[in-house]
């Protein structure tokens, strides 16, 4: 083989390698969010109710924040479009009226959402979601008597992003708004509606199957 031919072959080989390298992104998101795939996530989520929680028993109500373990499952009905279920371990919230602590409650807020993951063709993938939240309250406690908080249905919206770290794993940060209102009663008498309407912030690891 002549020197010139060797140079041509070498140049062709280098060019092929460069072309193949440039053609494939560092992490291909097309398969990560493909139709038929499942994503399971585990992390932590903070539920922070809005500052003005309405008037209950003639006084301004205040609901405290709490952090718990979060679990998510998402099934992709089409590329980049998934149906997600959010679950968590129970949240424990302090309740104050007129600035004085009067009790506490626990709640679970399962939320079903439809998410759209923007096809960025890279490691960073933002998404938006819209769905419905169901919140159930239990273990209400107060020294004033028997406190009951009704379950709640409401809309939920989310905004977040994934940072893909492997072919099957990603780190996720997301923020959600939940419309949560509950009618309260004390010793069987209605005392008002608590408007919780929290903003939640979550961090989790997502694994694709």
PyMOL commands that set and color helices and strands:
alter all, ss='L'
color gray80, all
select helices_A, chain A and resi 3-23+29-32
alter helices_A, ss='H'
color red, helices_A
select strands_A, chain A and resi 38-48+55-56+59-63+66-78+81-88+91-97+100-108+111-117+124-141+147-149+152-164+169-178+181-186+189-195+199-208
alter strands_A, ss='S'
color yellow, strands_A
deselect
rebuild
show_as cartoon
